[in-house]
Amino acid sequence: MLKATMYFSYGRDARSGLKSKTTFDAILAGERSSTTRFPSWPGYERWKGLKVGDQVRFYADRDMKGRYVDVTITEVPKVIDLAKCGEADLAAWSEAEGWSEAAGRRYGGQYGPGLQIRYQPAATA
């Protein structure tokens, strides 16, 4: 099982209508169903190798202790270029991630194409 952190605060970069304050809480509330990882980020190759049915454990804190949620991968990771994709794809990305479309364009410009990994919650603690 892949383990990662999911503790980020949305702040002003939250999509309109998002009620959760953090990425972790958004998963629990059903407001987040994917994560995007970029080649320059640590662990990218592990994310790239995920398959449908694999599980990932996301922790609510940086130290990977305490609260967590296990998710099951529902789609093979696909490449998305947030800087160049169409408006419909960007809107779908925003809806799945919880980040605003403007934040998505900014991430795409900063990091280039990334992998969008879709999932659904399996278990929490």
N, C-alpha and C positions, 0 to 999 in steps of 0.2 A: 504494500500500500504506500503510495506517495504521500508525503506529509508536507504541509505548507502553512504559512500564516495568512490570515485574512482579517486584519485588524484596522484597516485604513478607514479614516473618517472621510465622508463625502464632502462635507463643508459646502462651499459655494459651487463645487463641481457636480453636485447631485442633479440628476434629471428631474424635470418638473413632476411633481406629484409623489416623489419618493418619500416615504415616511421614516424609514430606517436611517439612523445616523451613521452607522458603520457598515462596511462590506459584510462582516460576519453576521450582524443582526439582519441584514437584508436577505441573506440566505435563509435564515430561520423563518423570516416573515413571508417567504415566497416572492420577494421582490428582486432576487438575483438568481440567475440560473446559468451563468457562464463566467469564465475568467479568460482574460487575454494575456498571453505571455509573449515576450519579445526576445529575439535571438541574443541580444546583448545582456539579458538578465540571467543570473545564475540558475542552473537547473533546466534550461530551455530544452535540452535534448531529452530529458526524462519526460517532460510534458509532451513533446513531439511524438513519443512512442506510445502514448496512451491509446487504448482501444475501448470500444463500447463494452460496458460491463465492468471495467476497471474501477477501483475505488480510490478516492483521495480523502485524506483527513485534513480539514482546515481548522486551525487553532485561532482562538479569539485574541491571542496575545503573541507578541514577538518572540517570546521564549519557548513557544510550543508546549505550554503546560496549562492545565486547567480546562476551561470550556473548549469543546470542539464539536464539529459537525462532520460526519462522514457523508460524502456524496458519491453517486454512481455516474460514471460517464455515459451520456446518452447519445452522443454523436462523435465520430472520429474528428480529432482536431483539424480545423480548416484554416487556411491562410486568409487573413483579412488585412487589407491596406486601408487603414482608417483615414489616411490623408487623401486618398483618391477614390474610395468607393462611392457609389451612388447614395443619394439621400435616403432611399428606402432601406438599404443595407445598414447605413449609419444609424437610422432610427431603430431598426431591429436590434442592433448591437447595444444601443443605449438602453433599450427596454430590458434586455437580458442582463446587462452589467450594473445598471443603476447610475452610471456616470452620464453626464449631459453629452449631447452631440458635440458641443464646442470642445469639451474635454477630450472626446474621442479624436477629433481632428487634430488637436494639439499633441496627443500621444502619438498619433500616426506620423506627424511631422517630426517629432522628436526621436522616435524609435524605429520608424519604418514599418513594413508589414510584420504582423504577428500572428500567432495561433489563437483562434477563439475555440475554447474548450467548453462544451455545454454539458450540464449535469443536473441531477435532481438529488435532493437530500435523501439519505438512507437511514441515518441514526444520529442522535445528539447526546451529549453528556455535559 
